[in-house]
């Protein structure tokens, strides 16, 4: 359900009208320009003993529209109520007990997580989860935060409003997933010879800014500098080589004072990198492929929710054509169930597993999760 022109009272009343039952969580996705008092929202939902988890994103998605001022609410059955992992950037992570899950293999549940997209050590968080659960679950999630790229509280649950953390909920549902980006190799390979988390310090033993700037200028004829970095870099992300699949995209975010390149998401030292390029057509075709990937080759499944996790930088890149990306999703995913209407968020990073395998943190990628 979508709430436009939301206020705190309007959100509380709408959630109450959903009449969530025991073992149902209300997922709350909020566009960052929404006029919400988050401390009050938490208090009011707790008063009503409603189980919930939520986060702030650059925008929310409803069908073929996206809104900076709006809220999506969904009630979803769960196995374990939302829990939190704090201090992601510190790297010393404390996880809930998942033993109940690993001992139950009769059904493949969906591990859903929302993480502060501006935290460091996101890859460490994801790999730590995978090391505990492996492929016993499907993985779906999103990076929350503001398009200002200033880290501040962006996650909320029963115990408050926080940053540098991750919320976890095990949905009592199966899922089909589609993960595609549509970016192609332009130049490379390069070796990330020195990195620190999400910062590239050396590329091919050289200043990364100089290498990146020269490669881009050969293609577009423009000099990329600190004051126009985002305007140009949105068209030239890095691709981390991944055998047997699409390269994992890393979004260049800003320049450091010594020419370091700061990305959304970690870049492991000695990673093989390419500078990528795409166009509107290739990105939209990739989104269409993501929808068919999770439609099970035409085998009919009664999906109950369609959750779209789409990178905000795709919308910034596609500009007026972004609606075409959303129309492709809606065209391919039809359901008589209102809650299965494609809804979700424009995010600071996307989380998904590949089929039955490994889970990754993506940038500039469309992830579609169909729950049933």
N, C-alpha and C positions, 0 to 999 in steps of 0.2 A: 504494500500500500504506500502511496506517496502522499506527503503532506506539503503543500505549497504555502508560502508566506507563514512559516511556522513560528509559533511562540512556545514557551515552555509549557504553558497550560494546554495548548492545543495538542502538543506531542503527548503529554501525559494522558489526556482524555482519549485520544485516538488509540493509544496502546491499551488503555483500560477497556475500550470497546472491543478489542480483539479477544478479550476474555481468555488470556493464556491459561492453560491448565498445568497441573503438576507435570514435571518433566518436559516442559516447553520453555525455550528461551526466546526472548524478543531481541532480534538483531536490529540495531539502530544505526543507520548510515546517514551522516549529516554533511551537507554542503557548508563550506567554511564561512560563508557570509550570512548564515542563519542566525536569527536573533534568539539565542538560547542561553539560559543561565544553567550551566552544566551541574554546578553544585546543587541547585534547587531541583533539577531534573532527577539526579541521583536520590535525593532525599524523598521526593514524592513517589518515585517508583518503589523505593524501599518500604515506605509507609504502606503501600498496597501489596507488599510481599510478591512483587513481580520479578521474575528472573530475567536479567537483561545483560547485554554487552553492546558497546557502541564505540564509534570513532568519528573523527572529523576528517574530511577529505576536501581536495580542491573543488570537487563538484560531485553530484549524484546523478545517476542515470535512471530514466524511466522510459522504456520503449525507445522511441527515436529522438527523445529530448534529453538534454542535460542541464542541470541547474546548480548554480553556486549557492542559491538560497532555497533550500528544500531538504526534506527528510524522507528516507525510505525506512519503513518498519516491516519486519517479517517475523512471524512466530514459527519456530522450527523445533521439532522434537530433539531432545538431547539424551546422551548416556551419562554425561558428567557435566555438572553446571560449570559456567565459565570460571576459569582460574587465571592467575596472572604470573608472569615471569618478569621480575624487575631487573633494573640495572643491566640492560643488554650490552651497553657500551663497555662496561667493566669486564665482561667476559666470564665472570664467575656466576654461573646460572644455576638456579634451584628450580627443579621441575616437579610437577605433581606426580603422584603415583599412578602409572599407567598399567599396573600389573593386571587389573581387571580386564583390560582391553587385549593384551597380548595372550591371555589365556582363553579368549573367546574368538574362535576363528570361523564361526558359523556364518558370519555376515561381515562384509567389508564396509566399515563405517567411514564417515568423512571427518577428517581432522581439519577443523577450521581455525585459522589464526589471523589476528590483526596485529601488526607490529608498527611501532613508531618508525616511519620510513626514513627518518634522518638519524637514526641510531647507527653507531658503529657495531661491527661484529654480528651483523644480521646473518651472514653466511654461517658463522659459528653456531648461532642459535638454531638455524634450520638443520644443519648437519647433526647437531646434538639430538634433535628430535628424531631424525631419521635413524640414527644409531640406536635409539631406544625402541622404535616401533617398526622400522624397516617398511616392507610393503604390506603390512597387515591392515593398513588404512589407505584411503585416498587422501591427498593433501590439497587444500584450497585456502587461499588467504590473500591479504592485501597490505600494502604499506600506507599508513595514515600520515596526516600532517598537512601543512599549509603550503600553498604555492609560493608564499613569501620565502620559503626554504629556511625559515627561522625556527629552530626547535623549541617547542613549547608543549604544554599538555594537550594531548589529542585523543587519548583513550579514556573511556569511563565504564565503570562497572559498580557493583554494589558497595565497594569500599572507597570509591572516590574517582578523581579526575587526574590522570597521570601522564607523564612522558617517559621516554627511554625505557619502554616496557613492551610486553606482548601479551595479548589476551588469547586464551585457548578455550575452545569448546569442542567436544566430540559430538557431532550431530548423529542422531540415530537414523541416518539415511545413507543410502548408497549414492554414488555420483558418477557421471560421465563428464570427462574433461576435454577441452580443446585448448591448445596452446600454440600460438603462431605469432610471428612478427612481420615478415615481409621485407626485411632489410638484407641487402646483398653486399658482398665484399667489394670494396673499391680499391684498396691498396693494403699491402702487407704480404707476409706476416711480419709482426714486430714481437719482440720479447719484452715483457714488463720486468726489466732487470732489477728494479728496486721499487717496492711499494710499502705502504703503511696503511693497512686496512683498506679504505676506499680511496686512497690517494696514490696516484702514480708519480713516483719521484724520479725514476729514470726509465726511458724507453730506448731499447737498443743501446744502453750505456750512455745515453745522451739526455739533454734537457728535453722533457716530454713536450713542452710547449713548442719548442723549435721544430721538432719532428712533426708534430700535429699541424702546426701552422703551415709548414712548407707543403705537406701533402694536400691540405685543403685548398691552398691557393692554386695549385696546379689544376684542380678541378673547377673551382668557381671563380677564380681570379680575385678573390677578396682576402684582405688581411684580417685575421681574427685577433682581437685584443680583449682586454678585460672588460671594456665598456660595451662590446657587442658580442661577448662570448656566447651567451645563451641564444641570441638570435641566429647565430651561424651554427653553433655546435648541435642544435636540435636536428639538423639535417645530416650530421656526421657522427653518429655514435660509434663506440667501440664494440666489436664482437669478440667474445672469448671463445676460442675454438672448442667445440664439443664433438667428439667422435660419434658418428651415427645419427646426428640430429642438427637442428638449426643452431648456429652460434648463439651463445647467451649474450644479450645486449647489456652494455653498461653505458649509462647516460652521463656524459661529461657535464658537470654541474657548474664549476667555476675554476678560475686560476688561482693558485697560491702565489705568494709574493716572490718566490724564486722559480716560477714556471712549472710548479707541480700542477697536475690536473686532478681535481677532486670529482669523484663520481658518486652516483647513488648506487650503493652496493659495493662490496669488497671486490678488489682485483688481486688475486693471489700472486705472490712473487713468482717470476718465471712463467707466468701465463703467456700463451700465444695469443696475440691480439691482431685484429684487422680493423682498419677504419672502414666503416660501412656507409652505404648510401641507399636510399629508397626513393620512391615517388608515391604519389597518392594512389595510383592504380595498384602498385605492388602491395601496399599496406592493406588496402581494402580487399584485395584478393586473398591475402593471408587471413584476414578476419573471416571471410566466407569459408575458407578451409577449416578454420577452428570450429565453426558451427557444424560442419559435416563430420569432423573428427569425433564429436561427442553425440552424434545421432545414431551411432551403432549400426552404420550401413543400412539404414532404412528399417531396422527392426523396431517395431512399435513398443515404446515404453511410456507409461503414464508419468511424466515428469510433474513434480509438484512445485519446484522452484527453479528459476533460471537466474543465476547470480553472475553478473558481468563485472570482471575486474580488468579495467582498461587503463593503460598508462596515460596520465595527464599530458605527457609530451607528445603522444599520438594526436590528441585533440589540438594541441598548439601547432603541430606540424601540418595537419590536414586542414586546419582553419575552417572555411565554409564547407569543405567536403566532408567534415567529420560526421555530419548527419548521414552521409552515404554509408559510412561504416556501421552506424547503428541500424540503418534500414536493412542492410544485408543480414544482420543478426535477426531482426524481427521477421524478415521474410522467410528465413529458413527454420525458425523456431516458432511453431504455432502450437497452442494448447487450449482446450476448452476451460482449463482452470485459470482463473484470474491471477492467482499468485505465481503462476509459471510465466507471466509476462516478463520479458527480460528487464531486470532491474539490477542496479549495482552502484559502482563508484568509479570516478576517475582518480587514480591512485599515484602514490610515490613508490612504485615497485609492486610487482605481482608475484604471487607464490602459487605453485602448482606442482603436482607430480606429473611425470611423463608416462601415460598408460599405467603399467604395473610397476614402474621403476622409481628411480631417484627423484627427489624433490629439489627444486631450485628456486632462487630469487631472481626475478627477471626485471628488466627495464624495457620501455618502449614496446611492450608486448600486450596482446589481447589474450586474456584467459576467460574461458566460459565454463562455468560449472552448472551442470543440470542435475538436480537432486531428485531422487525418487525412492 
